[in-house]
Amino acid sequence: MKEIDLGFLIARFSHFYAVSPDAVLETPIRRFWFMNGCIERIMAQKDMRALTVAAASQSGEGAKQYREKLCLDMGEIYVMNEFYDAPPVSKRDEAGFQALKDMC
């Protein structure tokens, strides 16, 4: 390697990982080069996801299948126990609703 634009690499690292330039300079050199090398891989992974979403959205069935895949990838966030008391479902007061409509 003949030249390295270290200013750009530090700025890119700082921006991508949301750390200050001073924090970048305090990063051990092996970790800096490892994490700097991962930036392109992480961005490629995000771009692949965006490309897949764009392609899947071109058809209703494709979007549905991709949504199901994402739900599987995401996994369960929480599981409710069977003793959960759901709030009662209230019914609309039809007479009151009609009275409001008649005011207009």
C-alpha positions as CSV (number, residue, x, y, z in Angstrom):
1,M,0.0,0.0,0.0
2,K,1.4,3.3,-1.0
3,E,-0.8,5.8,0.7
4,I,-3.7,5.8,3.2
5,D,-6.2,8.6,3.7
6,L,-6.3,8.1,7.5
7,G,-8.4,11.2,7.9
8,F,-11.2,9.7,5.8
9,L,-10.9,6.3,7.5
10,I,-11.2,7.9,10.9
11,A,-14.2,10.1,9.8
12,R,-15.9,7.1,8.2
13,F,-15.4,4.9,11.3
14,S,-16.6,7.8,13.5
15,H,-19.7,8.3,11.4
16,F,-20.6,4.7,10.9
17,Y,-20.2,3.6,14.5
18,A,-21.4,6.9,15.9
19,V,-18.4,7.6,18.1
20,S,-16.3,10.7,18.4
21,P,-13.0,11.0,16.4
22,D,-11.2,11.0,19.8
23,A,-12.8,7.7,20.6
24,V,-11.6,6.3,17.3
25,L,-8.1,7.4,18.0
26,E,-8.2,5.6,21.4
27,T,-9.4,2.4,19.7
28,P,-6.7,-0.3,19.7
29,I,-5.2,-0.5,16.2
30,R,-6.1,-4.2,15.5
31,R,-9.7,-3.5,16.5
32,F,-9.8,-0.3,14.4
33,W,-8.7,-2.2,11.2
34,F,-11.0,-5.1,12.0
35,M,-14.1,-2.9,12.5
36,N,-13.1,-0.6,9.6
37,G,-13.1,-3.7,7.4
38,C,-16.5,-4.7,8.6
39,I,-18.1,-1.4,7.5
40,E,-18.4,-2.5,3.8
41,R,-19.7,-5.9,4.8
42,I,-22.4,-4.4,7.1
43,M,-23.4,-1.9,4.4
44,A,-23.6,-4.6,1.8
45,Q,-25.9,-6.6,4.1
46,K,-28.2,-3.6,4.6
47,D,-28.2,-3.0,0.8
48,M,-29.0,-6.6,0.1
49,R,-32.0,-6.3,2.6
50,A,-33.2,-3.1,0.9
51,L,-32.8,-4.7,-2.6
52,T,-34.8,-7.7,-1.4
53,V,-37.5,-5.5,0.0
54,A,-37.7,-3.5,-3.2
55,A,-37.9,-6.7,-5.3
56,A,-40.4,-8.3,-3.1
57,S,-42.7,-5.3,-3.1
58,Q,-43.1,-5.5,-6.8
59,S,-45.8,-8.2,-6.3
60,G,-48.3,-8.7,-3.5
61,E,-47.4,-12.3,-3.0
62,G,-43.7,-11.5,-2.9
63,A,-44.3,-8.9,-0.3
64,K,-46.4,-11.2,1.8
65,Q,-43.7,-14.0,1.6
66,Y,-40.9,-11.6,2.5
67,R,-42.9,-10.2,5.4
68,E,-43.4,-13.7,6.7
69,K,-39.6,-14.3,6.4
70,L,-38.8,-11.1,8.3
71,C,-41.2,-12.1,11.1
72,L,-39.4,-15.4,11.4
73,D,-36.0,-13.6,11.3
74,M,-37.2,-11.2,14.0
75,G,-38.4,-14.0,16.3
76,E,-40.7,-13.6,19.3
77,I,-40.3,-10.3,21.1
78,Y,-42.5,-11.3,24.0
79,V,-45.0,-14.0,24.9
80,M,-48.1,-13.2,26.9
81,N,-49.2,-15.6,29.5
82,E,-52.7,-17.1,29.3
83,F,-53.9,-15.2,32.4
84,Y,-53.7,-11.8,30.7
85,D,-56.9,-10.0,31.1
86,A,-57.7,-8.1,27.9
87,P,-59.5,-4.8,28.4
88,P,-63.2,-5.1,27.8
89,V,-64.4,-4.2,24.3
90,S,-66.7,-1.2,24.5
91,K,-69.7,-0.9,22.3
92,R,-70.5,2.2,20.4
93,D,-73.5,4.1,21.8
94,E,-75.6,4.1,18.6
95,A,-78.3,6.4,20.0
96,G,-75.7,8.9,21.1
97,F,-73.9,8.7,17.8
98,Q,-77.1,9.3,15.9
99,A,-77.8,12.3,18.2
100,L,-74.4,13.8,17.3
101,K,-75.0,13.2,13.6
102,D,-78.4,14.9,13.9
103,M,-76.8,18.1,15.3
104,C,-74.9,18.7,12.1
